Amino acid sequence: MTARLLFLCGVLLLSALFLFGSTVGGQYGVVQQMIMQGLGPVQGGVSRVIRSLQVVTDDYLVLWSIRDDNKHLRLVIADYQQQLDQYREAYARNRYLENELKFKKEENFPSLTARVVGKDPSFWFQTLIVDRGKSDGVIEGMVARTSLGVVGQVIQVSDNYSKILLSNAPSSAIDAMIQKNRVRGILKGAADKGYVLYYVLKNADVAVGDRVVTAGIGGVFPSGIPLGTVSALRSKRRGMFQEIEVAPIVDFGQLEMVFIDLSARQEITAEMGLSVEPVVE
């Protein structure tokens, strides 16, 4: 028993000496080498996993930051876009008003500026409501126009407002002519399709693109006011006349202001038996 105990102690002592000796001089022993050999790949895998997780974490934080930046930039762009739209609208309106005021200064007829405040979209009686009425000297029968051409005729008046029948309304008819050769006809409104010029002979010299203006017959519209341009020609086998489609020169859907022609006021009031009072704009 004693011999066995001594033998075991000797083995342990030798093993301890062996292990101690194997680490002298900075060299690893066999056991350490075996442990390192087994744990090395595991530690390498763990290190790779940790690095991958770190990369994913960094990428996620970067993406989250970019997402916040994108949201902020979208808000900034939307704000700039709104400001740009406002500037464009102000610029377009300023150009429009400049053209209209320039026209009013250059034309030699007395006019009254009226702002469009309403519109009746019914097919047969297409009308506008403007903020000028009897108190401003407006009476029924007066002509409304813009710098481009004819808008229509005043058909109803109250103290502060007037109703204007648009020249493209189906109930409207105007004496008109082809400007280049003075060929006359009756221009009737066709609503969204513009106008149709009737009672022009088939042999008349008319071509697409010809300008159509008021003829001045009847005393309602002065001669030479632009109405539109010929857009199409139709000629039936029977009959003497051709039908001429005319595209309006005025965009009725974008009217903001009109000029009411006061030049015929004295003549109209005389026909109606009314007294004429001076108009102050």
Helices and strands as residue ranges (DSSP letters): H 2-23, G 24-26, H 30-106, E 111-120, E 127-130, G 134-136, E 143-145, E 150-157, E 162-166, E 173-178, E 184-189, G 191-193, E 195-201, E 211-214, E 226-235, E 241-248, G 252-254, E 257-261, H 265-272
